């Protein structure tokens, strides 16, 4: 699935750099849709999605979200060490 932006950027500049890398992949044609969930104060969520080109379906989007969920769950150190 390619490189992943670090889970916790240390500051807003690094977080924005991750978005710049994402934009570059979109402009290069490496990806043709996105699903973003912004998380604000008090855990409010701001979802957004967009797509272009053929073959982009809601089902593919849901599959991508499910895959991402599993990647995040697998990256958590549940032992706490």
Beta strands, then each sheet from edge to edge (+ up, - down):
strand 1: 33-39
strand 2: 45-51
sheet 1: 1+ 2-
end
